[in-house]
Amino acid sequence: MASTGAEAQAEAVGPEPPDEIEAVPVRHWGRWIAAFIVLLIVASVIRSMVTNDRFEWSVVGDYLFDHRILDGLRLTLELTVVAMVIGIVLGVILALMRLSANPVLSTVSWVYIWLFRGTPVLVQILIFFNIAALYPTIDLGIPFGPSFIHINGNDFITKFVAAMLALGLNEGAYMSEIVRAGIISVDEGQFDAAKAVGMTRGQTMRRIVLPQAMRVIIPPTGNETISMLKYTSLASAIALTELLYSGQLIYDNNYQVIPLLIVVSIWYLVCTTVLSIGQYYLERHYGRGGPGAESQPLLHRIVRGILGRHDEIATEDIGPRPAVSGEDRR
């Protein structure tokens, strides 16, 4: 009877917890060997750049903050901002025209995109710079009617205006496809629901569709902005004193070609890095509530990528795991 009572008491308490499992971490030897080889190559490249006197780093330091370089950088940033504003506004208009049920609007939009995407940006810059050869006088007024404003083509189309028009109009063709992809990514039910509550098409686009489409539009738009920053260097073909051409003017006098190109490259890297960080946080803002919205801070992700500690960091973010009973384990 005593043994029976002991068994009953053991059953009331429940089964004994299983022994703790001793977890043995997986050894990623291949990963560490590959990382060592890559670091060895990177270290050898850095060493060769530092010890090679022909890079002339002292000259790079002398011209890094030269006022001519900084003036060229300012002009590059201005051209980037203006061209992207033109491209984004024009891209939204062309995308809405492309999606319109009106065949005239959709056809005109398609022809515009076909024309500007099918020709090189450099060619477009040269055409706009020499537009006065085709239109010595630019007349503004009523189509097929009287003209009220007469502008001299050579005076109006300066180097900056030519580069701005070429880059902005070209960017509009690419942005239109980006915006169109974002709009068609929104479920058709959103349009029907907005129509059911009495919203007009314009209100639907402004309040319902575009805010949701921004998740798809923002990442490629950020890439286009970074590309635009570098495309501005093509304006050196028409002697616009942007960043690259400013460096060219300097090394044409002192013959320090490589150091000046390094200076230009450093400033391009600085600007693209700032734009990349801004793009990251802008994506987080518009991606709230969607997949990957709970992404970790940028610095945390960089450290995680370097250390390769995906599992440990993910566990720390989630928190301690709940205890698992013996029945659940089975």
GIWONOR-V113644 format. One record per residue. N is the residue number from 1. PSI is psi in whole degrees, 0 to 359 (999 if undefined). D_LAST is the distance of its C-alpha to the last C-alpha in whole Angstrom. Layout:
n->N psi->PSI d_last->D_LAST
n->N psi->PSI d_last->D_LAST
//
This chain:
n->1 psi->325 d_last->32
n->2 psi->318 d_last->31
n->3 psi->323 d_last->28
n->4 psi->319 d_last->27
n->5 psi->321 d_last->28
n->6 psi->320 d_last->25
n->7 psi->320 d_last->23
n->8 psi->320 d_last->23
n->9 psi->322 d_last->23
n->10 psi->321 d_last->20
n->11 psi->325 d_last->18
n->12 psi->321 d_last->20
n->13 psi->323 d_last->19
n->14 psi->172 d_last->15
n->15 psi->151 d_last->13
n->16 psi->140 d_last->14
n->17 psi->143 d_last->12
n->18 psi->160 d_last->11
n->19 psi->146 d_last->13
n->20 psi->139 d_last->14
n->21 psi->126 d_last->14
n->22 psi->107 d_last->17
n->23 psi->130 d_last->18
n->24 psi->117 d_last->21
n->25 psi->144 d_last->23
n->26 psi->133 d_last->24
n->27 psi->112 d_last->28
n->28 psi->74 d_last->29
n->29 psi->321 d_last->33
n->30 psi->322 d_last->34
n->31 psi->316 d_last->34
n->32 psi->325 d_last->36
n->33 psi->317 d_last->38
n->34 psi->319 d_last->39
n->35 psi->321 d_last->39
n->36 psi->318 d_last->42
n->37 psi->316 d_last->44
n->38 psi->315 d_last->44
n->39 psi->324 d_last->45
n->40 psi->317 d_last->48
n->41 psi->315 d_last->49
n->42 psi->317 d_last->49
n->43 psi->321 d_last->51
n->44 psi->322 d_last->53
n->45 psi->315 d_last->54
n->46 psi->319 d_last->55
n->47 psi->318 d_last->57
n->48 psi->325 d_last->59
n->49 psi->323 d_last->60
n->50 psi->320 d_last->60
n->51 psi->348 d_last->63
n->52 psi->112 d_last->64
n->53 psi->341 d_last->68
n->54 psi->345 d_last->68
n->55 psi->334 d_last->66
n->56 psi->64 d_last->68
n->57 psi->334 d_last->66
n->58 psi->322 d_last->69
n->59 psi->322 d_last->70
n->60 psi->316 d_last->67
n->61 psi->326 d_last->67
n->62 psi->325 d_last->70
n->63 psi->359 d_last->70
n->64 psi->323 d_last->66
n->65 psi->27 d_last->68
n->66 psi->142 d_last->71
n->67 psi->331 d_last->73
n->68 psi->322 d_last->73
n->69 psi->317 d_last->69
n->70 psi->323 d_last->68
n->71 psi->319 d_last->71
n->72 psi->323 d_last->69
n->73 psi->318 d_last->66
n->74 psi->316 d_last->67
n->75 psi->323 d_last->68
n->76 psi->316 d_last->65
n->77 psi->320 d_last->63
n->78 psi->315 d_last->65
n->79 psi->322 d_last->66
n->80 psi->313 d_last->62
n->81 psi->312 d_last->61
n->82 psi->316 d_last->64
n->83 psi->321 d_last->63
n->84 psi->324 d_last->60
n->85 psi->314 d_last->61
n->86 psi->316 d_last->63
n->87 psi->319 d_last->60
n->88 psi->313 d_last->58
n->89 psi->313 d_last->60
n->90 psi->324 d_last->62
n->91 psi->320 d_last->58
n->92 psi->317 d_last->57
n->93 psi->314 d_last->61
n->94 psi->324 d_last->60
n->95 psi->318 d_last->57
n->96 psi->324 d_last->58
n->97 psi->319 d_last->61
n->98 psi->327 d_last->59
n->99 psi->357 d_last->56
n->100 psi->150 d_last->59
n->101 psi->349 d_last->60
n->102 psi->119 d_last->64
n->103 psi->330 d_last->65
n->104 psi->312 d_last->67
n->105 psi->315 d_last->65
n->106 psi->323 d_last->62
n->107 psi->316 d_last->65
n->108 psi->318 d_last->66
n->109 psi->317 d_last->63
n->110 psi->319 d_last->62
n->111 psi->318 d_last->65
n->112 psi->311 d_last->65
n->113 psi->317 d_last->61
n->114 psi->320 d_last->63
n->115 psi->311 d_last->66
n->116 psi->333 d_last->64
n->117 psi->341 d_last->61
n->118 psi->355 d_last->63
n->119 psi->147 d_last->66
n->120 psi->150 d_last->65
n->121 psi->322 d_last->65
n->122 psi->319 d_last->68
n->123 psi->319 d_last->70
n->124 psi->321 d_last->70
n->125 psi->316 d_last->70
n->126 psi->323 d_last->74
n->127 psi->313 d_last->75
n->128 psi->327 d_last->74
n->129 psi->329 d_last->76
n->130 psi->24 d_last->79
n->131 psi->337 d_last->79
n->132 psi->338 d_last->82
n->133 psi->333 d_last->84
n->134 psi->321 d_last->82
n->135 psi->84 d_last->83
n->136 psi->328 d_last->86
n->137 psi->129 d_last->86
n->138 psi->117 d_last->83
n->139 psi->132 d_last->84
n->140 psi->129 d_last->82
n->141 psi->209 d_last->83
n->142 psi->129 d_last->82
n->143 psi->133 d_last->81
n->144 psi->19 d_last->84
n->145 psi->199 d_last->86
n->146 psi->151 d_last->88
n->147 psi->138 d_last->87
n->148 psi->334 d_last->87
n->149 psi->130 d_last->85
n->150 psi->120 d_last->86
n->151 psi->134 d_last->85
n->152 psi->125 d_last->86
n->153 psi->319 d_last->83
n->154 psi->325 d_last->84
n->155 psi->324 d_last->83
n->156 psi->316 d_last->80
n->157 psi->84 d_last->78
n->158 psi->180 d_last->78
n->159 psi->316 d_last->75
n->160 psi->317 d_last->73
n->161 psi->319 d_last->73
n->162 psi->314 d_last->73
n->163 psi->320 d_last->70
n->164 psi->314 d_last->68
n->165 psi->315 d_last->69
n->166 psi->312 d_last->68
n->167 psi->319 d_last->65
n->168 psi->315 d_last->64
n->169 psi->324 d_last->65
n->170 psi->318 d_last->63
n->171 psi->328 d_last->60
n->172 psi->324 d_last->60
n->173 psi->319 d_last->60
n->174 psi->320 d_last->56
n->175 psi->329 d_last->55
n->176 psi->321 d_last->56
n->177 psi->326 d_last->53
n->178 psi->314 d_last->51
n->179 psi->320 d_last->52
n->180 psi->319 d_last->52
n->181 psi->322 d_last->48
n->182 psi->322 d_last->47
n->183 psi->314 d_last->49
n->184 psi->349 d_last->47
n->185 psi->343 d_last->44
n->186 psi->135 d_last->44
n->187 psi->143 d_last->43
n->188 psi->334 d_last->46
n->189 psi->333 d_last->45
n->190 psi->320 d_last->46
n->191 psi->315 d_last->49
n->192 psi->320 d_last->49
n->193 psi->319 d_last->48
n->194 psi->321 d_last->50
n->195 psi->325 d_last->53
n->196 psi->329 d_last->52
n->197 psi->7 d_last->53
n->198 psi->14 d_last->56
n->199 psi->144 d_last->56
n->200 psi->172 d_last->58
n->201 psi->322 d_last->57
n->202 psi->317 d_last->58
n->203 psi->322 d_last->56
n->204 psi->316 d_last->53
n->205 psi->316 d_last->53
n->206 psi->323 d_last->54
n->207 psi->334 d_last->51
n->208 psi->305 d_last->49
n->209 psi->305 d_last->48
n->210 psi->319 d_last->50
n->211 psi->325 d_last->47
n->212 psi->327 d_last->44
n->213 psi->343 d_last->46
n->214 psi->332 d_last->46
n->215 psi->327 d_last->43
n->216 psi->331 d_last->44
n->217 psi->322 d_last->47
n->218 psi->310 d_last->47
n->219 psi->309 d_last->45
n->220 psi->332 d_last->48
n->221 psi->322 d_last->51
n->222 psi->319 d_last->50
n->223 psi->321 d_last->50
n->224 psi->324 d_last->53
n->225 psi->318 d_last->55
n->226 psi->319 d_last->54
n->227 psi->321 d_last->55
n->228 psi->321 d_last->58
n->229 psi->321 d_last->59
n->230 psi->329 d_last->59
n->231 psi->337 d_last->61
n->232 psi->339 d_last->64
n->233 psi->340 d_last->65
n->234 psi->341 d_last->67
n->235 psi->349 d_last->69
n->236 psi->341 d_last->71
n->237 psi->337 d_last->72
n->238 psi->21 d_last->75
n->239 psi->32 d_last->75
n->240 psi->129 d_last->73
n->241 psi->59 d_last->73
n->242 psi->194 d_last->69
n->243 psi->310 d_last->67
n->244 psi->314 d_last->67
n->245 psi->329 d_last->71
n->246 psi->318 d_last->72
n->247 psi->323 d_last->70
n->248 psi->320 d_last->72
n->249 psi->325 d_last->76
n->250 psi->312 d_last->75
n->251 psi->348 d_last->74
n->252 psi->337 d_last->77
n->253 psi->321 d_last->80
n->254 psi->356 d_last->78
n->255 psi->21 d_last->76
n->256 psi->72 d_last->73
n->257 psi->304 d_last->71
n->258 psi->312 d_last->68
n->259 psi->321 d_last->68
n->260 psi->324 d_last->68
n->261 psi->327 d_last->66
n->262 psi->319 d_last->63
n->263 psi->313 d_last->64
n->264 psi->317 d_last->64
n->265 psi->322 d_last->60
n->266 psi->316 d_last->59
n->267 psi->323 d_last->60
n->268 psi->319 d_last->59
n->269 psi->320 d_last->55
n->270 psi->314 d_last->56
n->271 psi->317 d_last->56
n->272 psi->329 d_last->53
n->273 psi->316 d_last->51
n->274 psi->318 d_last->52
n->275 psi->322 d_last->52
n->276 psi->319 d_last->48
n->277 psi->317 d_last->47
n->278 psi->321 d_last->49
n->279 psi->319 d_last->47
n->280 psi->311 d_last->44
n->281 psi->330 d_last->44
n->282 psi->321 d_last->46
n->283 psi->320 d_last->43
n->284 psi->323 d_last->41
n->285 psi->312 d_last->43
n->286 psi->349 d_last->43
n->287 psi->9 d_last->39
n->288 psi->132 d_last->38
n->289 psi->353 d_last->36
n->290 psi->185 d_last->35
n->291 psi->133 d_last->33
n->292 psi->14 d_last->33
n->293 psi->328 d_last->34
n->294 psi->41 d_last->32
n->295 psi->155 d_last->34
n->296 psi->162 d_last->34
n->297 psi->155 d_last->38
n->298 psi->316 d_last->40
n->299 psi->322 d_last->40
n->300 psi->318 d_last->37
n->301 psi->323 d_last->36
n->302 psi->315 d_last->39
n->303 psi->319 d_last->37
n->304 psi->320 d_last->34
n->305 psi->325 d_last->35
n->306 psi->315 d_last->37
n->307 psi->338 d_last->35
n->308 psi->23 d_last->32
n->309 psi->67 d_last->29
n->310 psi->312 d_last->28
n->311 psi->317 d_last->24
n->312 psi->315 d_last->25
n->313 psi->321 d_last->28
n->314 psi->322 d_last->25
n->315 psi->320 d_last->23
n->316 psi->324 d_last->26
n->317 psi->322 d_last->27
n->318 psi->324 d_last->24
n->319 psi->177 d_last->24
n->320 psi->140 d_last->21
n->321 psi->145 d_last->18
n->322 psi->153 d_last->16
n->323 psi->142 d_last->14
n->324 psi->127 d_last->10
n->325 psi->170 d_last->9
n->326 psi->324 d_last->6
n->327 psi->320 d_last->5
n->328 psi->324 d_last->5
n->329 psi->325 d_last->4
n->330 psi->999 d_last->0
//
